[in-house]
């Protein structure tokens, strides 16, 4: 898995929606597929890509496949976003100075 795999996986709105569903708890493939107007094999392809990017964990329980969100897989995204913290810190500092300066 590379950082590029993670960004490629979350670039698709269907996969982001699947991840959002998994925030609520573990789901079987059939439960996920029922929320989309696509075939179960198409949903399975999305799940396979999420698994290969380490964004979900898949557990086989007999004939069932249980999908679980792996939030640690989003670490490359979180790391990338911290680069922009400096931008926001600077903008907020300037806004604070502007607001505080207007009260003088």
C-alpha positions in Angstrom: 0.0 0.0 0.0 1.3 3.4 -0.9 0.1 6.9 0.0 -1.2 7.2 -3.6 -3.4 4.1 -3.1 -5.1 5.8 -0.1 -5.8 9.0 -2.1 -7.0 7.0 -5.1 -9.3 5.1 -2.9 -10.9 8.1 -1.3 -11.2 10.0 -4.5 -14.3 8.0 -5.5 -17.6 9.2 -3.9 -18.9 5.7 -3.6 -15.9 4.5 -1.6 -16.2 7.6 0.6 -19.8 6.8 1.2 -19.0 3.2 2.1 -16.4 4.4 4.6 -18.9 6.8 6.1 -21.4 3.9 6.5 -18.7 1.9 8.2 -18.2 4.6 10.8 -21.5 3.5 12.3 -20.2 -0.1 12.6 -19.3 -3.3 10.8 -21.4 -4.3 7.8 -21.8 -7.3 5.6 -21.3 -6.9 1.8 -25.1 -7.4 1.3 -25.9 -4.6 3.8 -23.5 -2.2 1.9 -24.8 -3.3 -1.5 -28.4 -2.6 -0.5 -27.6 1.1 -0.2 -26.4 1.5 -3.8 -28.0 1.1 -7.2 -25.2 -1.1 -8.5 -24.5 -4.8 -8.6 -23.1 -6.6 -5.6 -19.9 -7.5 -7.6 -19.4 -3.7 -8.3 -19.7 -3.0 -4.6 -17.3 -5.8 -3.9 -14.7 -4.2 -6.3 -15.0 -0.9 -4.3 -14.5 -2.9 -1.1 -11.5 -4.7 -2.5 -9.9 -1.4 -3.4 -10.6 0.0 0.1 -9.1 -3.1 1.6 -6.0 -2.9 -0.6 -5.5 0.7 0.5 -5.7 -0.5 4.1 -8.8 1.7 4.7 -11.0 -1.3 5.7 -10.5 -4.7 7.3 -12.3 -7.7 6.0 -13.1 -10.6 8.1 -14.6 -13.8 6.8 -17.2 -15.5 9.0 -18.4 -18.6 7.3 -20.2 -17.5 4.1 -20.4 -13.9 5.4 -17.8 -11.2 4.8 -17.7 -8.5 7.5 -16.2 -5.1 6.6 -14.8 -2.9 9.3 -13.4 0.7 8.9 -9.7 1.0 9.6 -9.2 4.6 10.6 -5.5 4.2 10.9 -5.4 3.8 7.1 -6.3 7.5 6.8 -3.0 8.5 8.5 -1.4 9.6 5.1 -4.4 11.9 4.5 -4.2 13.4 8.0 -0.5 13.9 7.6 -1.0 15.6 4.3 -3.6 17.9 5.8 -1.2 19.0 8.6 0.8 20.7 5.9 -2.0 23.2 5.6 -2.3 23.9 9.3 0.4 26.5 8.9 -1.8 28.3 6.3 -4.8 28.3 8.6 -2.8 29.3 11.6 -1.4 32.3 9.7 -4.8 33.3 8.3 -6.4 33.1 11.8 -3.6 35.0 13.4 -4.1 37.8 10.9 -7.8 37.8 11.4 -7.4 38.0 15.2 -5.0 41.0 14.8 -7.4 42.7 12.4 -10.3 42.2 14.8 -8.4 43.2 17.9 -6.9 46.2 16.1 -10.4 47.5 15.2 -11.3 47.8 18.9 -8.5 50.2 19.6 
